[in-house]
Amino acid sequence: MENQQTVYELVKKAKLLPLYTATDLTCLPVLEEILASHLPLVEVTFRSPLAGEAIQQLAASGRLTVGAGTVRTLKEAKIAVANGAKFIVSPAIVPEVIDYCLDQGIPIFPGTATPGDIQRATAYGLTIVKFFPADIYGGIKAIKALSGPFYDVSFLPTGGIDGSNVLEYLAHDQVIAVGGSFIISEAALKEDEQGTRQALVELVQLVNN
């Protein structure tokens, strides 16, 4: 439980959860350096066969709290944890992944989009859920509506969030943080490393002012 609370507190304090897909491991040292200077954690997605190795490399130094995202199977969850992932994010309610995380004491952010999804998550005793894809399922308006019946649930929205609407999401009391690849990405690093650094600095300043 201590690990769970620590991760949740980190996410809430950071307000931003970078979602990163690694297709080139040579970018990881730069990614780690940039994030460690401004944010304490990163979600490495299983959208690439390099996910496990990327998690291992980023977790090795202990400078970042590394989690795994787009975890759709129990096998992926086990690979992630074996490589040092401290939390799991899934795109949907995946019972075997939730059961595994609860059994291992690993924080899990299950993906939800409907009242039914959220109700299923709360049946596991979970009070923090991912809301995805946020833009497609009504964005902040949907979260406000869902917060009525689910007044005891916090949301981590991702999908369609960027610098133009991030503050609107974070202004809601039940939004613990926002996630997405808009925070930092491999493509951006390769195209313009210095610009990516500056963009992250400005984004972090924006959400903390």
Residue, then its C-alpha position, 0 to 999 in steps of 0.5 A: m500500500e505504501n508504494q501505491q500511495t507514493v505513486y498516486e501522490l507523485v502523479k497528483k503532485a506532478k499533474l502531468l504523466p508523460l506517455y512515451t513510446a520507445t522505438d529507438l533506445t538511443c533516445l532514452p538517456v536524453l529522455e531520462e535527463i530531461l524528465a528527471s530535471h522537471l518531472p518525476l515519472v514516465e509511462v512507457t507504453f507497450r506499443s513497441p516491442l522495446a517497451g520492456e527494455a525501455i522500462q528497464q533502462l529508465a528504471a535502472s538509475g532510480r532517477l524516475t518512477v517508471g510505469a507501463g502503459t497500454v498494458r492489455t494482457l497479464k503477460e505484459a503486466k508481468i514483463a513490465v513489473a519484472n523490468g522495474a515498472k512501479f505502476i500499470v496503466s491499461p486502456a480498458i478494464v482488464p480483469e486479470v491485469i487488475d487482479y495481478c496488480l492488486d495481488q502484487g501491490i502495484p498501482i493500477f490505472p484502468g482505462t474507463a470511458t463510461p459509467g459502466d467502466i467506472q463502476r467495474a473499477t470501483a468494484y475492485g476497490l479502485t478510486i483512481v481511473k484513467f479516462f480514455p480517450a477523453d476527447i472522443y468521450g466528451g472531454i472535461k464536460a463528461i468528467k464533470a457529469l461523471s463526477g456527480p454519481f462518482y463523487d469519490v473517484s479521481f480521473l487521469p484523462t488522456g487523449g486529445i489533451d494538449g497545451s490549449n486545454v490542459l488547464e481546463y482539465l486540471a482545474h477540476d477537483q477530481v482530475i488528479a493529473v493528465g497524461g499523453s504523448f503531447i508532454i514529450s515524445e520520441a519523435a519530438l526529441k529526434e526532430d528538435e531536442q532543444g525545442t522539446r526541452q523548452a516546450l516541457v519547461e514551459l508546460v510544467q510552468l503553465v500547469n504550476n502557475 
